[in-house]
Amino acid sequence: MKLFLILLIGISIYANELKIKANSFESDQKKGVSIFSGNVNILRESDEINASKITVYTDSKNEPIKYLAEGNVSFHITTQEGAQYKGYSQKVIYVPLTKEYLFYEDVHIKQLGEKNEIIGDEVTIKTVEGKAKAKSNTNKPVIMIFDIKEKEEGEKK
């Protein structure tokens, strides 16, 4: 029978609840590292990340400073302005202090409710600033898909 762990951690910056589910868990408090493995699901407010493995790095006060999700990562995140993104990649880093997501390897991100989509090797989303950037590390280009609304006839240009 699989070991099923549920860990609740309070995040001090906004006193939000963080819920992590995994098949296994190990921690080294002195090093500030907690590793969750096997069908990992992390839920914080409206943000969700699923991965094969998630490592949580903490500071000396046991506050999370970085999350590293690896292996078949899928996610659903919401920016401060309320834009929602869903997608997948092979690796995601989340930095709580800046509320910045960094996506790596085979990144596919779609903005929900819009036709906006980003496909690339590296994508960064700054949820507070509402900014995004993407780049390619291979011979494949970054692909951006937008829904362009045409002006209707009779509207002045």
MIBA-62456 format. One line per field, with one value per atom (N, C-alpha, C): residue number from 0; residue in one letter; chain; x, y, z. Coordinates in Angstrom, 2 decimals, m for minus. Last residue first. Layout:
nr = NUM/...
rest = A/...
kette = A/...
east = X/...
north = Y/...
up = Z/...
END
This chain:
nr = 156/156/156/155/155/155/154/154/154/153/153/153/152/152/152/151/151/151/150/150/150/149/149/149/148/148/148/147/147/147/146/146/146/145/145/145/144/144/144/143/143/143/142/142/142/141/141/141/140/140/140/139/139/139/138/138/138/137/137/137/136/136/136/135/135/135/134/134/134/133/133/133/132/132/132/131/131/131/130/130/130/129/129/129/128/128/128/127/127/127/126/126/126/125/125/125/124/124/124/123/123/123/122/122/122/121/121/121/120/120/120/119/119/119/118/118/118/117/117/117/116/116/116/115/115/115/114/114/114/113/113/113/112/112/112/111/111/111/110/110/110/109/109/109/108/108/108/107/107/107/106/106/106/105/105/105/104/104/104/103/103/103/102/102/102/101/101/101/100/100/100/99/99/99/98/98/98/97/97/97/96/96/96/95/95/95/94/94/94/93/93/93/92/92/92/91/91/91/90/90/90/89/89/89/88/88/88/87/87/87/86/86/86/85/85/85/84/84/84/83/83/83/82/82/82/81/81/81/80/80/80/79/79/79/78/78/78/77/77/77/76/76/76/75/75/75/74/74/74/73/73/73/72/72/72/71/71/71/70/70/70/69/69/69/68/68/68/67/67/67/66/66/66/65/65/65/64/64/64/63/63/63/62/62/62/61/61/61/60/60/60/59/59/59/58/58/58/57/57/57/56/56/56/55/55/55/54/54/54/53/53/53/52/52/52/51/51/51/50/50/50/49/49/49/48/48/48/47/47/47/46/46/46/45/45/45/44/44/44/43/43/43/42/42/42/41/41/41/40/40/40/39/39/39/38/38/38/37/37/37/36/36/36/35/35/35/34/34/34/33/33/33/32/32/32/31/31/31/30/30/30/29/29/29/28/28/28/27/27/27/26/26/26/25/25/25/24/24/24/23/23/23/22/22/22/21/21/21/20/20/20/19/19/19/18/18/18/17/17/17/16/16/16/15/15/15/14/14/14/13/13/13/12/12/12/11/11/11/10/10/10/9/9/9/8/8/8/7/7/7/6/6/6/5/5/5/4/4/4/3/3/3/2/2/2/1/1/1/0/0/0
rest = K/K/K/K/K/K/E/E/E/G/G/G/E/E/E/E/E/E/K/K/K/E/E/E/K/K/K/I/I/I/D/D/D/F/F/F/I/I/I/M/M/M/I/I/I/V/V/V/P/P/P/K/K/K/N/N/N/T/T/T/N/N/N/S/S/S/K/K/K/A/A/A/K/K/K/A/A/A/K/K/K/G/G/G/E/E/E/V/V/V/T/T/T/K/K/K/I/I/I/T/T/T/V/V/V/E/E/E/D/D/D/G/G/G/I/I/I/I/I/I/E/E/E/N/N/N/K/K/K/E/E/E/G/G/G/L/L/L/Q/Q/Q/K/K/K/I/I/I/H/H/H/V/V/V/D/D/D/E/E/E/Y/Y/Y/F/F/F/L/L/L/Y/Y/Y/E/E/E/K/K/K/T/T/T/L/L/L/P/P/P/V/V/V/Y/Y/Y/I/I/I/V/V/V/K/K/K/Q/Q/Q/S/S/S/Y/Y/Y/G/G/G/K/K/K/Y/Y/Y/Q/Q/Q/A/A/A/G/G/G/E/E/E/Q/Q/Q/T/T/T/T/T/T/I/I/I/H/H/H/F/F/F/S/S/S/V/V/V/N/N/N/G/G/G/E/E/E/A/A/A/L/L/L/Y/Y/Y/K/K/K/I/I/I/P/P/P/E/E/E/N/N/N/K/K/K/S/S/S/D/D/D/T/T/T/Y/Y/Y/V/V/V/T/T/T/I/I/I/K/K/K/S/S/S/A/A/A/N/N/N/I/I/I/E/E/E/D/D/D/S/S/S/E/E/E/R/R/R/L/L/L/I/I/I/N/N/N/V/V/V/N/N/N/G/G/G/S/S/S/F/F/F/I/I/I/S/S/S/V/V/V/G/G/G/K/K/K/K/K/K/Q/Q/Q/D/D/D/S/S/S/E/E/E/F/F/F/S/S/S/N/N/N/A/A/A/K/K/K/I/I/I/K/K/K/L/L/L/E/E/E/N/N/N/A/A/A/Y/Y/Y/I/I/I/S/S/S/I/I/I/G/G/G/I/I/I/L/L/L/L/L/L/I/I/I/L/L/L/F/F/F/L/L/L/K/K/K/M/M/M
kette = A/A/A/A/A/A/A/A/A/A/A/A/A/A/A/A/A/A/A/A/A/A/A/A/A/A/A/A/A/A/A/A/A/A/A/A/A/A/A/A/A/A/A/A/A/A/A/A/A/A/A/A/A/A/A/A/A/A/A/A/A/A/A/A/A/A/A/A/A/A/A/A/A/A/A/A/A/A/A/A/A/A/A/A/A/A/A/A/A/A/A/A/A/A/A/A/A/A/A/A/A/A/A/A/A/A/A/A/A/A/A/A/A/A/A/A/A/A/A/A/A/A/A/A/A/A/A/A/A/A/A/A/A/A/A/A/A/A/A/A/A/A/A/A/A/A/A/A/A/A/A/A/A/A/A/A/A/A/A/A/A/A/A/A/A/A/A/A/A/A/A/A/A/A/A/A/A/A/A/A/A/A/A/A/A/A/A/A/A/A/A/A/A/A/A/A/A/A/A/A/A/A/A/A/A/A/A/A/A/A/A/A/A/A/A/A/A/A/A/A/A/A/A/A/A/A/A/A/A/A/A/A/A/A/A/A/A/A/A/A/A/A/A/A/A/A/A/A/A/A/A/A/A/A/A/A/A/A/A/A/A/A/A/A/A/A/A/A/A/A/A/A/A/A/A/A/A/A/A/A/A/A/A/A/A/A/A/A/A/A/A/A/A/A/A/A/A/A/A/A/A/A/A/A/A/A/A/A/A/A/A/A/A/A/A/A/A/A/A/A/A/A/A/A/A/A/A/A/A/A/A/A/A/A/A/A/A/A/A/A/A/A/A/A/A/A/A/A/A/A/A/A/A/A/A/A/A/A/A/A/A/A/A/A/A/A/A/A/A/A/A/A/A/A/A/A/A/A/A/A/A/A/A/A/A/A/A/A/A/A/A/A/A/A/A/A/A/A/A/A/A/A/A/A/A/A/A/A/A/A/A/A/A/A/A/A/A/A/A/A/A/A/A/A/A/A/A/A/A/A/A/A/A/A/A/A/A/A/A/A/A/A/A/A/A/A/A/A/A/A/A/A/A/A/A/A/A/A/A/A/A/A/A/A/A/A/A/A/A/A/A
east = m10.43/m9.07/m8.22/m13.77/m12.67/m11.35/m16.07/m15.24/m14.11/m17.06/m17.71/m16.93/m16.45/m16.64/m17.38/m14.52/m15.68/m15.79/m11.19/m12.17/m13.32/m10.43/m10.47/m11.49/m8.50/m9.85/m9.78/m6.53/m6.54/m7.96/m5.31/m6.59/m6.65/m2.10/m2.97/m4.27/0.61/m0.67/m1.58/4.00/3.00/1.73/6.76/5.50/4.53/10.19/9.12/7.86/11.60/11.27/10.28/14.19/12.77/12.49/16.77/16.53/15.05/16.73/16.97/16.78/15.86/17.25/17.65/13.81/14.10/15.57/11.72/12.86/13.04/9.51/9.79/11.02/7.76/8.78/9.07/5.30/5.75/6.85/3.68/4.62/4.97/2.32/1.56/2.43/3.49/3.67/2.84/2.76/2.45/2.47/3.68/2.25/1.86/5.61/5.67/4.23/6.73/5.52/5.68/8.88/8.78/7.47/9.98/8.97/8.96/11.85/11.88/10.84/10.99/11.88/11.96/7.47/8.90/9.71/4.45/5.15/6.63/1.55/3.01/3.57/m1.51/m0.77/0.71/m4.74/m3.31/m2.62/m7.42/m6.74/m5.22/m9.01/m8.42/m7.79/m9.75/m10.69/m10.22/m6.42/m7.81/m8.73/m3.56/m4.33/m5.80/m1.31/m2.50/m3.20/1.88/1.04/m0.10/4.35/3.10/2.21/7.72/6.73/5.55/10.08/8.80/7.63/11.79/11.72/10.30/10.53/11.63/11.26/9.36/9.02/10.14/9.00/9.94/9.69/7.04/7.13/8.10/7.01/7.47/7.57/6.70/5.55/5.83/8.80/8.48/7.24/8.62/8.86/8.47/8.32/7.22/7.41/9.11/9.77/8.69/9.14/8.29/9.03/9.99/10.51/9.56/9.44/8.91/9.59/9.85/10.41/9.79/8.49/9.24/9.77/5.05/6.47/7.18/1.76/2.68/4.09/m1.15/m0.21/0.64/m2.94/m2.89/m1.89/m3.72/m2.92/m2.90/m5.73/m5.46/m4.72/m5.72/m5.51/m5.12/m5.83/m6.88/m6.75/m3.77/m4.87/m6.00/m2.01/m2.64/m3.83/m2.69/m1.90/m2.67/m2.80/m3.57/m2.68/m2.23/m1.83/m2.69/m1.78/m2.85/m2.49/0.21/m0.05/m1.27/2.43/1.25/0.87/5.42/4.76/3.54/7.22/5.83/4.99/9.61/9.04/7.57/9.64/10.34/9.58/9.63/8.82/9.49/10.71/11.22/10.40/10.29/9.71/10.26/11.71/11.70/11.06/11.23/11.85/11.88/9.16/9.50/10.09/10.61/9.70/10.11/12.25/11.42/10.33/14.08/12.82/11.80/16.06/16.34/15.10/14.05/15.10/15.26/13.59/13.16/14.35/12.41/13.57/13.08/10.95/10.66/11.90/10.55/11.46/11.13/8.60/8.66/9.57/8.06/8.85/8.79/6.18/6.74/7.46/3.43/4.73/5.13/1.27/1.38/2.71/0.07/1.15/1.13/m2.12/m1.92/m0.79/m3.64/m2.54/m2.38/m5.42/m5.97/m4.88/m3.86/m4.91/m5.48/m2.04/m1.92/m2.87/m1.10/m2.21/m2.02/0.51/0.69/m0.41/1.12/0.15/0.34/2.96/2.92/1.92/3.57/2.24/2.05/6.55/5.46/4.11/7.89/8.04/6.80/9.29/8.05/8.15/11.65/11.45/10.20/12.93/11.91/11.62/15.55/15.10/14.09/17.28/16.14/15.59/19.29/19.60/18.46/17.86/19.10/19.48/15.76/15.46/16.72/15.17/16.38/16.23/12.74/13.10/14.42/10.53/11.71/12.15/7.78/8.27/9.53/5.58/6.63/7.15/3.35/3.50/4.58/1.66/2.69/2.69/0.39/0.09/1.17/0.26/1.06/0.67/m0.99/m1.31/m0.52/m0.81/m0.18/m0.47/m2.60/m2.36/m1.77/m1.20/m2.00/m1.66/0.06/m0.60/m1.56/1.69/0.28/m0.56/4.18/4.07/2.61/4.08/3.97/3.72/2.26/3.19/3.01/2.07/1.61/2.67/1.45/2.48/1.89/0.51/0.00/1.07/0.69/1.43/0.85/m0.12/m0.67/0.05/0.88/1.13/0.41/0.69/0.04/0.16/2.27/2.25/1.68/0.53/1.32/1.16/0.84/0.00/0.88
north = 54.27/53.75/54.79/53.95/54.77/54.14/51.50/52.05/52.82/50.50/51.68/52.28/47.13/48.17/49.32/46.48/46.29/47.42/45.38/46.46/46.21/42.09/43.07/44.15/40.73/41.18/42.29/37.98/39.39/39.76/35.86/36.10/37.59/34.32/35.37/35.40/32.40/32.37/33.38/31.96/32.75/32.71/29.93/30.12/30.87/30.06/30.27/30.52/27.57/28.93/28.93/25.14/25.42/26.86/24.72/25.28/25.58/25.78/24.80/25.50/27.48/27.04/26.04/30.33/28.99/28.69/32.14/32.00/30.53/34.64/33.28/33.28/36.36/36.33/34.87/38.51/37.18/37.34/40.28/40.21/38.76/41.09/40.76/40.69/41.54/42.56/42.31/39.17/40.47/41.56/37.04/37.15/38.49/36.61/37.42/37.76/33.84/34.62/35.29/32.67/33.26/34.04/29.84/30.87/31.35/28.01/28.71/29.82/26.83/26.07/26.68/27.09/27.37/26.50/28.63/27.34/27.66/30.20/30.30/28.88/31.78/30.56/30.81/33.16/33.38/32.10/33.21/32.29/32.40/33.07/33.80/32.77/31.39/32.43/33.29/30.88/30.46/31.64/30.73/31.61/31.22/28.04/28.64/29.51/26.79/27.55/28.18/24.50/24.83/25.52/23.63/24.45/24.76/21.96/21.58/22.30/23.48/22.25/21.91/25.41/24.93/23.64/28.37/27.09/26.70/30.16/29.91/28.50/32.60/31.22/31.15/34.71/34.49/33.00/36.09/35.44/35.24/36.91/37.73/37.23/34.97/36.38/37.30/32.40/33.05/34.55/31.17/31.98/32.78/28.05/29.13/29.83/26.32/26.92/28.04/23.32/24.63/25.06/21.14/21.68/23.06/20.36/19.32/19.81/21.44/21.54/20.40/22.77/21.73/22.06/24.67/24.10/23.01/27.71/26.26/25.71/30.76/30.02/28.55/33.64/32.25/31.55/36.87/36.05/34.64/38.44/37.45/36.63/40.04/40.68/39.72/38.21/39.14/39.85/35.07/36.28/37.17/31.64/32.87/34.05/28.37/29.51/30.72/25.06/26.04/27.18/22.42/23.52/24.34/19.62/20.31/21.36/17.99/19.01/19.56/15.73/15.77/16.76/16.74/15.52/15.62/18.91/18.22/16.99/21.98/20.84/20.23/23.72/23.15/21.90/26.71/25.41/24.96/28.79/28.31/26.93/29.50/30.52/30.10/29.01/28.59/29.75/29.28/29.88/29.43/28.65/27.58/28.13/30.51/30.61/29.58/30.05/29.69/29.78/28.94/29.74/29.31/26.07/27.03/27.78/24.50/25.06/26.12/21.59/22.88/23.31/19.76/20.07/21.47/17.29/18.71/18.86/15.02/15.36/16.88/14.78/13.54/13.81/17.12/16.71/15.35/19.90/18.45/18.06/22.81/22.19/20.70/25.58/24.14/23.66/28.42/27.85/26.36/29.61/29.07/28.47/28.60/29.48/28.86/25.94/27.17/28.18/22.63/23.55/24.73/20.03/21.15/22.17/16.66/17.72/18.80/13.98/15.14/16.17/11.24/11.84/13.05/11.18/10.30/10.97/13.10/12.28/11.44/15.91/15.15/14.40/17.11/16.49/15.62/20.01/18.96/18.44/21.73/21.04/19.97/22.92/23.65/23.06/21.69/22.17/23.00/21.11/21.88/22.47/19.50/20.83/21.71/17.58/17.88/19.32/15.06/16.44/16.50/13.35/13.34/14.79/11.40/12.69/12.47/9.95/9.88/11.27/10.59/9.20/9.04/13.66/12.89/11.45/16.93/15.49/14.79/19.94/19.09/17.64/23.12/21.71/20.90/26.07/25.29/23.83/28.96/27.55/26.91/32.17/31.27/29.84/34.37/33.40/32.51/35.76/36.12/35.18/34.86/36.15/36.61/32.24/33.41/34.72/29.48/30.42/31.74/26.44/27.83/28.68/23.30/24.23/25.62/20.02/21.39/22.29/17.13/18.04/19.42/13.87/15.21/16.09/10.92/11.96/13.24/7.61/8.82/9.88/4.82/5.78/7.07/2.18/3.39/4.25/m1.19/0.00/1.24
up = m37.69/m37.46/m36.80/m36.60/m37.13/m36.77/m37.60/m36.54/m37.17/m39.95/m39.40/m38.24/m39.18/m40.20/m39.56/m36.20/m37.05/m38.06/m35.87/m35.72/m36.68/m34.69/m35.78/m35.45/m32.23/m32.54/m33.57/m32.13/m32.50/m32.91/m29.92/m30.58/m30.85/m30.30/m29.77/m30.55/m29.50/m30.20/m29.51/m29.99/m29.28/m30.12/m29.66/m30.38/m29.47/m30.20/m29.23/m30.05/m32.48/m32.05/m30.89/m32.13/m32.26/m31.80/m31.47/m32.80/m33.04/m28.01/m29.07/m30.42/m26.19/m26.03/m27.10/m26.38/m26.85/m26.61/m24.06/m24.97/m25.33/m22.72/m23.17/m24.06/m20.12/m21.17/m21.48/m18.62/m19.04/m20.07/m15.93/m17.04/m17.35/m13.64/m14.84/m16.09/m11.22/m12.24/m13.50/m9.90/m9.31/m10.38/m11.49/m11.20/m10.58/m14.05/m12.83/m12.47/m15.66/m15.40/m14.05/m18.15/m16.82/m16.74/m19.89/m19.77/m18.32/m22.17/m20.89/m20.90/m24.53/m23.65/m22.25/m25.52/m25.60/m24.65/m26.12/m26.21/m26.38/m24.98/m25.12/m25.15/m25.87/m25.58/m25.82/m25.80/m25.64/m25.18/m25.96/m26.87/m26.75/m22.72/m23.86/m24.79/m20.74/m21.11/m22.27/m19.62/m19.64/m19.95/m21.50/m20.63/m20.74/m21.46/m22.09/m21.06/m22.13/m21.20/m21.98/m22.22/m22.90/m21.88/m22.49/m21.79/m22.71/m22.61/m23.20/m22.52/m20.08/m20.88/m21.31/m17.32/m18.15/m18.86/m15.77/m16.38/m17.34/m12.89/m13.98/m14.49/m11.31/m11.77/m12.93/m8.48/m9.85/m10.14/m6.07/m6.72/m8.21/m4.58/m5.76/m6.50/m2.52/m2.20/m3.36/m3.77/m3.07/m2.81/m6.75/m5.73/m5.00/m8.31/m7.81/m6.67/m11.18/m9.95/m9.57/m12.91/m12.51/m11.22/m15.66/m14.43/m14.18/m17.87/m17.16/m15.82/m18.17/m18.49/m17.77/m18.86/m18.41/m18.85/m17.79/m18.75/m18.16/m17.39/m17.18/m18.19/m15.79/m16.75/m16.37/m15.39/m15.03/m16.17/m14.00/m15.20/m14.76/m11.70/m11.91/m13.18/m10.99/m11.72/m12.02/m9.92/m9.00/m9.67/m11.65/m11.38/m10.42/m10.97/m11.13/m10.78/m12.43/m11.60/m11.94/m12.64/m12.81/m11.88/m14.14/m13.21/m13.62/m14.21/m14.73/m13.69/m14.97/m14.16/m14.91/m15.37/m15.82/m15.00/m13.24/m13.80/m14.09/m10.39/m11.48/m11.93/m8.72/m9.17/m10.39/m6.07/m7.31/m7.63/m4.37/m4.65/m6.00/m1.88/m3.26/m3.30/0.69/m0.16/m1.63/3.52/2.15/1.34/6.72/5.76/4.35/8.84/8.29/7.35/9.40/10.15/9.68/7.56/8.96/9.85/4.70/5.35/6.81/2.51/3.53/4.11/m0.39/0.30/1.28/m1.46/m0.84/m0.06/m4.37/m3.28/m2.78/m5.80/m5.45/m4.24/m8.44/m7.26/m7.04/m10.39/m9.85/m8.54/m9.87/m10.39/m9.81/m9.97/m9.87/m10.50/m8.42/m9.19/m8.91/m8.27/m8.08/m8.98/m6.78/m7.56/m7.22/m5.13/m6.39/m7.27/m2.22/m2.73/m4.01/m3.16/m2.37/m2.99/m3.37/m3.53/m2.58/m4.99/m4.07/m4.40/m5.30/m5.59/m4.53/m6.61/m5.72/m6.23/m7.30/m7.44/m6.53/m5.72/m6.13/m6.12/m2.97/m4.18/m4.44/m1.52/m1.68/m2.99/0.68/m0.63/m0.59/2.10/2.23/0.84/3.64/2.42/2.78/5.51/5.00/3.71/6.85/5.50/4.91/9.19/9.27/7.91/8.25/8.76/8.85/5.83/6.58/7.04/5.00/5.32/6.07/2.80/3.66/3.84/1.71/2.20/3.01/m0.77/0.25/0.55/m2.23/m1.80/m0.75/m1.26/m1.96/m1.47/m1.04/m0.98/m1.78/0.69/m0.19/0.05/1.03/1.22/0.21/2.78/1.71/2.01/3.57/3.81/2.57/4.31/3.49/3.84/5.44/6.32/5.53/3.84/3.79/4.64/4.92/4.25/4.21/6.03/6.89/6.16/5.37/4.73/5.44/7.06/6.99/6.32/5.69/6.11/6.03/5.90/5.88/6.46/4.06/4.91/4.78/3.75/3.56/4.56/2.16/3.15/2.77/1.87/1.38/2.47/0.66/1.76/1.22/m0.85/m0.95/0.30/0.00/0.00/0.00
END
